[in-house]
Amino acid sequence: MLRDTAYVLKKLEWMRAERIWPNGLRYLWTDAFGVVLYVSLYRELGEQHWLQAAEELVAEVERVLRRPRGLRIGEAPDRDGQYFHYLAMWLFALARLGDVRTEYRARGTALAHEIHPAFVIPHRGVIWKMKEDLSAPYPGTALGAMDAYDGYVVYRLLDETALASEIGELRELIERDYRKLEIGQDLGLGMMLWLAHFFPQEPWAQVQSTRSLGTLDTMWIDPPGYFCRAPGLPQVKFAFTNYGVSLGLQAADAWPERVTRINDFFEQWRSGDEYDREAITWVMACTSHLPGVFLAQ
C-alpha cells in the first residue's frame, strides 16, 4: 500500500489554488473520494484539521446536493438524477468518517434505508440511475451490472444489523449473478477488486477477483505502462479510471510495479481535454498515492 502523503499534500494545495477542488463544483463521486482521503490524512498524520475538513466537506455536499430523498449526482446542470453507485460510495465515505465520529455512521445508515426501496427491485436487480426525486428510473436506464455488489459491501460496512433486510436482498442478487458476470471496463474492474477485498473468503469475491485480474492483464499496455479502457481498445485511456484500477490493485495486493507505472505515466501525460483539470482526475490520483482507509482495516 502506498503512503505518499507528500504527493497528496502538494496536489491538494495545487487544486485549491486552481479552484479545482474542494472549492469547485460539487460532484458526489469525487467528493466521496475526497472525504475518505481527508480521513486517511487524519489517520496518517494525526492532525485534527483533516478531520474538520472531512466534516466541512460532508456539510457542503449535503447543502448543495441533498434532495428530499438521496443526493443529486452533481452541481452542474448536466449532472442531474441520482446514481446508486455514487450513493454507495458516499455511504462508504460516511462509514469511514463514522469510524471517528459515530454520528456519521448513523446518518449513512438512515440514507441507505431512504434510497434502497427506490433503486432495488427484489429478485430482479438494481436500477443504476433514478430521476432526481427518486420517483422513477431515469429515461433509458436499465439494471446495473455492479450496483448490487456496491450496496452489499457498503451496507455491511455501515451496519449489518440495521441493514440486514437490505443486505439479504442484495446478497440474493449477487448469488444469482456472480458466476456469469464479465466486466469489460477498466474502472469497473478496479472497483470490483476493491469491493471484493473486504470479504475475500466469499465465493463471489474469489471468482470476481480472479476474473478481474485476468481481464486487466489483457488490457495492460507496455510500453508506456497503463491500462486501456477496455479489451481491444489499446489507444483509449483515462487517468481517473487508471487511478481506480490502482486502488483495486492495492486492495488486492497485486502488481505493485504496475501501480507505480500508472502513477508515473499519468502524472506526466495530458489528455488535452477537460479531464486535465477535472477534480475527479486529481482527487483519484491522490487516492492512488494514499489509499489509506479505502482499504480494509
Secondary structure, DSSP 4 states (H G I P E B T S, - for coil): ----HHHHHHHHHHHHHTT-SSSS--BHHHHHHHHHHHHHHHHHH--HHHHHHHHHHHHHHHHHHB-SSSB-SBSSTT--SEEHHHHHHHHHHHHHHHTTSHHHHHHHHHHHHHHHHHHEETTTEEBSEE-TTSSSBPTT--B-SSHHHHHHHHHHHHHTTTTHHHHHHHHHHHHHHTTT----SHHHHHHHHHHHTTSTTSHHHHHHHHHHHHHHHHTEETTTTEE-SSTT-TT---HHHHHHHHHHHHHHT--HHHHHHHHHHHHH---SSGGGS-HHHHHHHHHHH--GGGS--
